[in-house]
């Protein structure tokens, strides 16, 4: 009985020990859960927009990085700066909108109401005056009212006031900037120029075609119907005025020559008759009336002979006998077309030869309606062969008064010299003319233009640093382009071989995180 009581006593002591250990473990577990709940609640305060808003820095299509040591990241992915109990998170938000600063304020790691704090921000870029950004409260952050222009490369100074205490924060970030020494500039032959006013020509390029100078091209037709007995000229032959091109046999020519011969004989007879009648009249043998009639017949015979001579002359046929006549070159030039062969029957309307003076030719161009106001007679133009290296200068001598209804263009003509006859008829050409020339207030060399993610840029030079400046462009010619915004007069920039600066930028890493 004593032994049994002793055994029960030990059993109760063991049970009590197990219960005590269980109570201690339960207390530790409850304490751990409470701590986790507090931490989760604190995290909720630090990320009020985390469930509804994307990380603002990830909305960028390019990155930015600071010159100084990378700053602490905030709940919205921005740069987090601390001073005592106040912390500011700086972001550049550009999701579906132009880039703007957004600043979030925290006190003791908890978001601050925006109406309890004032914030201002100043940005300083290379070669620019400091720019003040006014920040206005919006929802749970402060936002800038003006756009943060690209590139996002600058020094930033932030001033915040909270609970009657002023806090200042500063940081640098660099984008699209590369440093090149004078030695590197010389080694890569990078030309540095200064942005300044320039004369810009508005050039117009039109399509054209080489054509014969119609004022100096003659089509040769037969003067009378007939048969070509011989042809002595061919296409490409150079001929002189009066040179025989072909010999033609024509019945009409034979008839006209016979008529001329008959008219000559009648004239001779009329002269003899008049001499006899005049002698008889003077000897009082015949009446004066007979003498006057003979005189009248002579005049009629003279008129008839003259008419026959003029008829043959108008045909290009001289006197003589027979049916043959020669077809001669009307001007000095080159046979450009031939449409006759020996033995061919010829009609009056048939073109046999075309003779053209090729010392000058025409370049005809088609001017679109929108450009008609830019083209005027007397303008100097440059005519360039489109298929090979050849050009010459000329002057616009004619602009057609009518517009073609189908092509909606008007024809203009340029007379150009062709002494060496190296401009071939039918050759397609490009015709360049200076439509206008103006002085623009600011321009850069066309070689300075490069393209980055911002669009067209010029690399401005600031000491040893070259930084991309997005530019808005205006008029341009073969040398200069007008700059409407993006770079200032007097600023230096990379011109010739500026692509080397772009290449160096790519090597250095042109994109950085906001």
Steps between C-alpha positions, in 0.01 A plus 500: 500500500787737582676402181184571293462847653865573428448401131188722460686798643778474237243467224330820603828688505573390141157612378541840662841545331356418156212748550746774602713448187186512284391831652845652437504386131148633444606837634798514264281412201245769582776755542643411155160532327443839659838625381426384146161670502662826607760470224231430240303801618813717474563373146146598404569857615823515294337377178157667477493487120680172450187303416363744244804660340793375296853581611547846346860454397413187304259702286801666336607400153859590592708512817691755704787471746666740743858614502512446876443174686164344420239625744262288706188386319156598627169311492421651154838411355634856524805645672449518877675774701486527882561786744413425864143375505410641154553303181428600136464260211569659156370344177451610139163372387434473126249221454263610223590864558796741465766448771428675833661496842308320775616528860364295792558612861537272807545560872635217710444270203132595478346699213448869573191690400599724208334805659739485797817547290629740233752386237693685226748362248771663284665332201834613352614366162832539321514835327158609628366730770344328806134410445254519790225237507194598696348197670134480586330242728297234325358192673782358714791668316635829366518542120671753270285721281750504210657220295843362586674535164728229363766400563452458875858599569542771765575604857193507725459709816190434716379711791222379728338665802314298762410584860682836469822321408678529161667199337725500193590214269729492194585242239642470146398275213652464155349392171615527135832653604854400409836660582755545219838665540661730245730217402202273433333772293809538282557126472140444377493821290187621678416850378366743760292796376290773660123529454429829320279661232543367145379545144281206401394426145170331434583251227249334272573183304282420199496215252565582137598369158739615229320604180591656168505875480184528290603851393800348324358175363348473151299220344574454128201409281483445122389810309331288233371145488732254334745213543828511692766413242793530744551575870840632608447586871453277804415545868794643692657671198612857547381713209537861389234728365436431129654152507315241289306248705310317224417510128130470410332434168163676466257527208372826651849646483532397133165665426593820680833517321319451168264781595800720582663423165177578317464827688855592402427429134182704509693787649759482223224495236327794665826699490545430128139589423525825691818601318336440160175679591691794638701531174187480283321753718787744479509459115126570495439162349289354784264655746607605847242261640699201371814636662325544838353149481848352439635699794224365722571141389865544598403613847270200544774261384742657750250455780439136409874425494546658840216292643651177369841589640351577842304176499812293443692704755231437762546128435871530552550408141722691263449535128626258244335197353396156610311370800781484759556745782723495806385518862749711697579559869325816621746569789833388638447211739472126553256258342296386800226317313466339156183362342589435136665231290605475134206419277241612753191685376475833678197702606495871577430443873771241550790595728820382333772642728534695821803728524580649841761740627622319814728777625218589738227273633203524739457347843127486569373449856159447657420738787238384756228752576624549857841616371384729220548809716867415553595475132551807279647570159859619518589271793832320482479122525737204506415211270638162612491170315320246716693199367860623503719786621430796272357844570472845349333831575220677317221753531123451508373667182137387491222386734185367338186705575290184529494217757459142385172378651619141540848550648411831670832644387621779273792473258806725530789512258872556541734573209842343564816498284598177328808587296661160568163332437531286813137565600290242318139560406266296721745485794322527841649774720461660842466877502604685817410862554534745788141601571578740785788618719447639850704580810387295801578618855656168605639207305743212536696295251302217344784265601421570867163321492485159665209287621441365851188378680391864531507552120735747329780620726808722488790432735573827683848550639544616860865491600618145432145365511271446200132459583207425271258786444167400337425761233196621311598563139378733226624572148813338364726486198804295405717660773291637787176430687298756693464434875172620653574378853736277695832682468593865555689745281867506590509142629765270361402167351649197327464538122724296271538137616238552770411133458818424695347674805189286462715187478694596814170560676390148409823356639455689827137393536254769399203386705465527874234451764286783638 
